[in-house]
Amino acid sequence: MITCYVKYQIDPDKIEVFENYAKLWIPLVERFGGTHHGYFLPHESDNDLAITLFSFPSLAAYETYRKDSMKDEECIAAYKLAKNTKCIVRYDRQFLRPILE
């Protein structure tokens, strides 16, 4: 299993837009075979920080999701929402290997 950790710098004035963006992606990741662990928005921290975690069975499965999502109408619409609203300033993506019992 591989877990993707994404740290976003978001526009603090567009948190609601980012939340809508996030709600689009949770079912999309699951539809493509991943397990979404949720998005986490600012609460008692920096007001421009958000993170998400989602897992795929392997890095190859993640790469297939990335390739297929670029052709999916709902995914393209989600990408366009972020681009057009500029709710995401930047993001960093890391791949982690969970330790589970």
CNS distance restraints for C-alpha pairs under 8 A (distance, minus, plus):
assign (resid   1 and name CA) (resid  55 and name CA) 6.77 0.50 0.50
assign (resid   1 and name CA) (resid  56 and name CA) 5.87 0.50 0.50
assign (resid   1 and name CA) (resid  57 and name CA) 4.30 0.50 0.50
assign (resid   1 and name CA) (resid  58 and name CA) 5.03 0.50 0.50
assign (resid   1 and name CA) (resid  59 and name CA) 7.73 0.50 0.50
assign (resid   1 and name CA) (resid  97 and name CA) 6.57 0.50 0.50
assign (resid   1 and name CA) (resid  98 and name CA) 7.26 0.50 0.50
assign (resid   2 and name CA) (resid  55 and name CA) 5.53 0.50 0.50
assign (resid   2 and name CA) (resid  56 and name CA) 5.56 0.50 0.50
assign (resid   2 and name CA) (resid  57 and name CA) 6.22 0.50 0.50
assign (resid   2 and name CA) (resid  58 and name CA) 5.43 0.50 0.50
assign (resid   2 and name CA) (resid  59 and name CA) 6.10 0.50 0.50
assign (resid   2 and name CA) (resid  95 and name CA) 6.44 0.50 0.50
assign (resid   2 and name CA) (resid  96 and name CA) 5.86 0.50 0.50
assign (resid   2 and name CA) (resid  97 and name CA) 5.22 0.50 0.50
assign (resid   2 and name CA) (resid  98 and name CA) 7.11 0.50 0.50
assign (resid   3 and name CA) (resid  53 and name CA) 6.57 0.50 0.50
assign (resid   3 and name CA) (resid  54 and name CA) 5.52 0.50 0.50
assign (resid   3 and name CA) (resid  55 and name CA) 4.11 0.50 0.50
assign (resid   3 and name CA) (resid  56 and name CA) 6.50 0.50 0.50
assign (resid   3 and name CA) (resid  95 and name CA) 5.60 0.50 0.50
assign (resid   3 and name CA) (resid  96 and name CA) 5.04 0.50 0.50
assign (resid   3 and name CA) (resid  97 and name CA) 6.12 0.50 0.50
assign (resid   3 and name CA) (resid  98 and name CA) 6.92 0.50 0.50
assign (resid   4 and name CA) (resid  52 and name CA) 7.96 0.50 0.50
assign (resid   4 and name CA) (resid  53 and name CA) 5.56 0.50 0.50
assign (resid   4 and name CA) (resid  54 and name CA) 5.41 0.50 0.50
assign (resid   4 and name CA) (resid  55 and name CA) 6.02 0.50 0.50
assign (resid   4 and name CA) (resid  93 and name CA) 6.80 0.50 0.50
assign (resid   4 and name CA) (resid  94 and name CA) 5.80 0.50 0.50
assign (resid   4 and name CA) (resid  95 and name CA) 4.64 0.50 0.50
assign (resid   4 and name CA) (resid  96 and name CA) 6.24 0.50 0.50
assign (resid   5 and name CA) (resid  51 and name CA) 7.15 0.50 0.50
assign (resid   5 and name CA) (resid  52 and name CA) 5.89 0.50 0.50
assign (resid   5 and name CA) (resid  53 and name CA) 4.72 0.50 0.50
assign (resid   5 and name CA) (resid  54 and name CA) 6.99 0.50 0.50
assign (resid   5 and name CA) (resid  93 and name CA) 5.74 0.50 0.50
assign (resid   5 and name CA) (resid  94 and name CA) 5.20 0.50 0.50
assign (resid   5 and name CA) (resid  95 and name CA) 6.17 0.50 0.50
assign (resid   5 and name CA) (resid  96 and name CA) 7.13 0.50 0.50
assign (resid   6 and name CA) (resid  51 and name CA) 5.48 0.50 0.50
assign (resid   6 and name CA) (resid  52 and name CA) 5.33 0.50 0.50
assign (resid   6 and name CA) (resid  53 and name CA) 6.53 0.50 0.50
assign (resid   6 and name CA) (resid  91 and name CA) 6.64 0.50 0.50
assign (resid   6 and name CA) (resid  92 and name CA) 5.63 0.50 0.50
assign (resid   6 and name CA) (resid  93 and name CA) 4.46 0.50 0.50
assign (resid   6 and name CA) (resid  94 and name CA) 6.41 0.50 0.50
assign (resid   7 and name CA) (resid  49 and name CA) 7.17 0.50 0.50
assign (resid   7 and name CA) (resid  50 and name CA) 6.00 0.50 0.50
assign (resid   7 and name CA) (resid  51 and name CA) 4.52 0.50 0.50
assign (resid   7 and name CA) (resid  52 and name CA) 6.83 0.50 0.50
assign (resid   7 and name CA) (resid  91 and name CA) 5.52 0.50 0.50
assign (resid   7 and name CA) (resid  92 and name CA) 5.28 0.50 0.50
assign (resid   7 and name CA) (resid  93 and name CA) 6.54 0.50 0.50
assign (resid   8 and name CA) (resid  48 and name CA) 7.85 0.50 0.50
assign (resid   8 and name CA) (resid  49 and name CA) 5.79 0.50 0.50
assign (resid   8 and name CA) (resid  50 and name CA) 5.07 0.50 0.50
assign (resid   8 and name CA) (resid  51 and name CA) 5.85 0.50 0.50
assign (resid   8 and name CA) (resid  88 and name CA) 6.77 0.50 0.50
assign (resid   8 and name CA) (resid  89 and name CA) 7.48 0.50 0.50
assign (resid   8 and name CA) (resid  90 and name CA) 5.95 0.50 0.50
assign (resid   8 and name CA) (resid  91 and name CA) 4.30 0.50 0.50
assign (resid   8 and name CA) (resid  92 and name CA) 6.58 0.50 0.50
assign (resid   9 and name CA) (resid  48 and name CA) 5.32 0.50 0.50
assign (resid   9 and name CA) (resid  49 and name CA) 5.07 0.50 0.50
assign (resid   9 and name CA) (resid  50 and name CA) 6.59 0.50 0.50
assign (resid   9 and name CA) (resid  88 and name CA) 6.17 0.50 0.50
assign (resid   9 and name CA) (resid  89 and name CA) 5.39 0.50 0.50
assign (resid   9 and name CA) (resid  90 and name CA) 5.27 0.50 0.50
assign (resid   9 and name CA) (resid  91 and name CA) 6.02 0.50 0.50
assign (resid  10 and name CA) (resid  14 and name CA) 7.45 0.50 0.50
assign (resid  10 and name CA) (resid  15 and name CA) 7.25 0.50 0.50
assign (resid  10 and name CA) (resid  18 and name CA) 7.55 0.50 0.50
assign (resid  10 and name CA) (resid  48 and name CA) 4.84 0.50 0.50
assign (resid  10 and name CA) (resid  49 and name CA) 6.13 0.50 0.50
assign (resid  10 and name CA) (resid  50 and name CA) 6.94 0.50 0.50
assign (resid  10 and name CA) (resid  87 and name CA) 5.64 0.50 0.50
assign (resid  10 and name CA) (resid  88 and name CA) 4.49 0.50 0.50
assign (resid  10 and name CA) (resid  89 and name CA) 5.24 0.50 0.50
assign (resid  10 and name CA) (resid  90 and name CA) 7.13 0.50 0.50
assign (resid  11 and name CA) (resid  15 and name CA) 6.74 0.50 0.50
assign (resid  11 and name CA) (resid  48 and name CA) 5.96 0.50 0.50
assign (resid  11 and name CA) (resid  86 and name CA) 7.56 0.50 0.50
assign (resid  11 and name CA) (resid  87 and name CA) 5.22 0.50 0.50
assign (resid  11 and name CA) (resid  88 and name CA) 6.22 0.50 0.50
assign (resid  11 and name CA) (resid  89 and name CA) 6.35 0.50 0.50
assign (resid  12 and name CA) (resid  47 and name CA) 5.78 0.50 0.50
assign (resid  12 and name CA) (resid  48 and name CA) 5.17 0.50 0.50
assign (resid  14 and name CA) (resid  18 and name CA) 6.29 0.50 0.50
assign (resid  14 and name CA) (resid  87 and name CA) 5.47 0.50 0.50
assign (resid  15 and name CA) (resid  19 and name CA) 6.07 0.50 0.50
assign (resid  15 and name CA) (resid  87 and name CA) 7.26 0.50 0.50
assign (resid  16 and name CA) (resid  20 and name CA) 6.33 0.50 0.50
assign (resid  17 and name CA) (resid  21 and name CA) 6.31 0.50 0.50
assign (resid  17 and name CA) (resid  85 and name CA) 7.64 0.50 0.50
assign (resid  17 and name CA) (resid  87 and name CA) 6.52 0.50 0.50
assign (resid  18 and name CA) (resid  22 and name CA) 6.12 0.50 0.50
assign (resid  18 and name CA) (resid  82 and name CA) 7.35 0.50 0.50
assign (resid  18 and name CA) (resid  87 and name CA) 5.76 0.50 0.50
assign (resid  18 and name CA) (resid  88 and name CA) 7.33 0.50 0.50
assign (resid  19 and name CA) (resid  23 and name CA) 6.20 0.50 0.50
assign (resid  20 and name CA) (resid  24 and name CA) 6.44 0.50 0.50
assign (resid  21 and name CA) (resid  25 and name CA) 6.69 0.50 0.50
assign (resid  21 and name CA) (resid  78 and name CA) 6.17 0.50 0.50
assign (resid  21 and name CA) (resid  81 and name CA) 6.87 0.50 0.50
assign (resid  21 and name CA) (resid  82 and name CA) 6.78 0.50 0.50
assign (resid  22 and name CA) (resid  26 and name CA) 6.57 0.50 0.50
assign (resid  22 and name CA) (resid  39 and name CA) 6.61 0.50 0.50
assign (resid  23 and name CA) (resid  27 and name CA) 7.65 0.50 0.50
assign (resid  24 and name CA) (resid  28 and name CA) 6.80 0.50 0.50
assign (resid  24 and name CA) (resid  78 and name CA) 6.53 0.50 0.50
assign (resid  25 and name CA) (resid  29 and name CA) 6.01 0.50 0.50
assign (resid  25 and name CA) (resid  75 and name CA) 7.58 0.50 0.50
assign (resid  25 and name CA) (resid  78 and name CA) 7.28 0.50 0.50
assign (resid  26 and name CA) (resid  30 and name CA) 6.56 0.50 0.50
assign (resid  26 and name CA) (resid  36 and name CA) 5.90 0.50 0.50
assign (resid  26 and name CA) (resid  38 and name CA) 6.98 0.50 0.50
assign (resid  27 and name CA) (resid  31 and name CA) 5.99 0.50 0.50
assign (resid  27 and name CA) (resid  36 and name CA) 7.95 0.50 0.50
assign (resid  28 and name CA) (resid  32 and name CA) 6.37 0.50 0.50
assign (resid  28 and name CA) (resid  74 and name CA) 7.85 0.50 0.50
assign (resid  28 and name CA) (resid  75 and name CA) 7.16 0.50 0.50
assign (resid  29 and name CA) (resid  33 and name CA) 6.63 0.50 0.50
assign (resid  29 and name CA) (resid  34 and name CA) 5.25 0.50 0.50
assign (resid  29 and name CA) (resid  35 and name CA) 6.87 0.50 0.50
assign (resid  29 and name CA) (resid  36 and name CA) 6.52 0.50 0.50
assign (resid  29 and name CA) (resid  54 and name CA) 7.80 0.50 0.50
assign (resid  29 and name CA) (resid  65 and name CA) 7.89 0.50 0.50
assign (resid  30 and name CA) (resid  34 and name CA) 4.64 0.50 0.50
assign (resid  30 and name CA) (resid  35 and name CA) 5.49 0.50 0.50
assign (resid  30 and name CA) (resid  36 and name CA) 6.42 0.50 0.50
assign (resid  32 and name CA) (resid  65 and name CA) 5.93 0.50 0.50
assign (resid  33 and name CA) (resid  56 and name CA) 6.88 0.50 0.50
assign (resid  33 and name CA) (resid  61 and name CA) 7.97 0.50 0.50
assign (resid  33 and name CA) (resid  65 and name CA) 7.83 0.50 0.50
assign (resid  34 and name CA) (resid  54 and name CA) 6.77 0.50 0.50
assign (resid  34 and name CA) (resid  55 and name CA) 5.50 0.50 0.50
assign (resid  34 and name CA) (resid  56 and name CA) 4.66 0.50 0.50
assign (resid  34 and name CA) (resid  57 and name CA) 7.43 0.50 0.50
assign (resid  34 and name CA) (resid  62 and name CA) 7.85 0.50 0.50
assign (resid  35 and name CA) (resid  54 and name CA) 5.55 0.50 0.50
assign (resid  35 and name CA) (resid  55 and name CA) 5.10 0.50 0.50
assign (resid  35 and name CA) (resid  56 and name CA) 6.44 0.50 0.50
assign (resid  36 and name CA) (resid  53 and name CA) 6.49 0.50 0.50
assign (resid  36 and name CA) (resid  54 and name CA) 4.23 0.50 0.50
assign (resid  36 and name CA) (resid  55 and name CA) 6.39 0.50 0.50
assign (resid  37 and name CA) (resid  52 and name CA) 7.17 0.50 0.50
assign (resid  37 and name CA) (resid  53 and name CA) 5.30 0.50 0.50
assign (resid  37 and name CA) (resid  54 and name CA) 5.25 0.50 0.50
assign (resid  37 and name CA) (resid  55 and name CA) 7.73 0.50 0.50
assign (resid  38 and name CA) (resid  52 and name CA) 5.76 0.50 0.50
assign (resid  38 and name CA) (resid  53 and name CA) 6.19 0.50 0.50
assign (resid  38 and name CA) (resid  54 and name CA) 7.27 0.50 0.50
assign (resid  39 and name CA) (resid  50 and name CA) 7.17 0.50 0.50
assign (resid  39 and name CA) (resid  51 and name CA) 5.71 0.50 0.50
assign (resid  39 and name CA) (resid  52 and name CA) 4.28 0.50 0.50
assign (resid  39 and name CA) (resid  53 and name CA) 6.91 0.50 0.50
assign (resid  40 and name CA) (resid  50 and name CA) 5.54 0.50 0.50
assign (resid  40 and name CA) (resid  51 and name CA) 5.23 0.50 0.50
assign (resid  40 and name CA) (resid  52 and name CA) 6.13 0.50 0.50
assign (resid  41 and name CA) (resid  49 and name CA) 6.78 0.50 0.50
assign (resid  41 and name CA) (resid  50 and name CA) 4.67 0.50 0.50
assign (resid  41 and name CA) (resid  51 and name CA) 6.85 0.50 0.50
assign (resid  42 and name CA) (resid  46 and name CA) 6.45 0.50 0.50
assign (resid  42 and name CA) (resid  47 and name CA) 5.32 0.50 0.50
assign (resid  42 and name CA) (resid  48 and name CA) 6.90 0.50 0.50
assign (resid  42 and name CA) (resid  49 and name CA) 5.90 0.50 0.50
assign (resid  42 and name CA) (resid  50 and name CA) 6.14 0.50 0.50
assign (resid  43 and name CA) (resid  47 and name CA) 7.37 0.50 0.50
assign (resid  45 and name CA) (resid  49 and name CA) 7.77 0.50 0.50
assign (resid  56 and name CA) (resid  61 and name CA) 6.14 0.50 0.50
assign (resid  56 and name CA) (resid  62 and name CA) 5.75 0.50 0.50
assign (resid  57 and name CA) (resid  61 and name CA) 6.31 0.50 0.50
assign (resid  57 and name CA) (resid  62 and name CA) 7.79 0.50 0.50
assign (resid  58 and name CA) (resid  62 and name CA) 6.42 0.50 0.50
assign (resid  59 and name CA) (resid  63 and name CA) 6.18 0.50 0.50
assign (resid  60 and name CA) (resid  64 and name CA) 6.25 0.50 0.50
assign (resid  61 and name CA) (resid  65 and name CA) 6.28 0.50 0.50
assign (resid  62 and name CA) (resid  66 and name CA) 6.23 0.50 0.50
assign (resid  63 and name CA) (resid  67 and name CA) 6.20 0.50 0.50
assign (resid  64 and name CA) (resid  68 and name CA) 6.03 0.50 0.50
assign (resid  65 and name CA) (resid  69 and name CA) 5.78 0.50 0.50
assign (resid  66 and name CA) (resid  70 and name CA) 6.54 0.50 0.50
assign (resid  67 and name CA) (resid  71 and name CA) 7.41 0.50 0.50
assign (resid  68 and name CA) (resid  72 and name CA) 6.55 0.50 0.50
assign (resid  69 and name CA) (resid  75 and name CA) 5.70 0.50 0.50
assign (resid  69 and name CA) (resid  76 and name CA) 7.40 0.50 0.50
assign (resid  70 and name CA) (resid  75 and name CA) 6.90 0.50 0.50
assign (resid  70 and name CA) (resid  76 and name CA) 6.47 0.50 0.50
assign (resid  71 and name CA) (resid  75 and name CA) 7.76 0.50 0.50
assign (resid  71 and name CA) (resid  76 and name CA) 7.21 0.50 0.50
assign (resid  72 and name CA) (resid  76 and name CA) 6.10 0.50 0.50
assign (resid  73 and name CA) (resid  77 and name CA) 6.16 0.50 0.50
assign (resid  74 and name CA) (resid  78 and name CA) 6.33 0.50 0.50
assign (resid  75 and name CA) (resid  79 and name CA) 6.23 0.50 0.50
assign (resid  76 and name CA) (resid  80 and name CA) 6.13 0.50 0.50
assign (resid  77 and name CA) (resid  81 and name CA) 6.18 0.50 0.50
assign (resid  78 and name CA) (resid  82 and name CA) 6.62 0.50 0.50
assign (resid  79 and name CA) (resid  83 and name CA) 6.26 0.50 0.50
assign (resid  80 and name CA) (resid  84 and name CA) 5.74 0.50 0.50
assign (resid  81 and name CA) (resid  85 and name CA) 6.00 0.50 0.50
assign (resid  82 and name CA) (resid  86 and name CA) 5.58 0.50 0.50
assign (resid  82 and name CA) (resid  87 and name CA) 5.72 0.50 0.50
assign (resid  82 and name CA) (resid  88 and name CA) 6.31 0.50 0.50
assign (resid  83 and name CA) (resid  87 and name CA) 7.53 0.50 0.50
assign (resid  83 and name CA) (resid  88 and name CA) 7.70 0.50 0.50
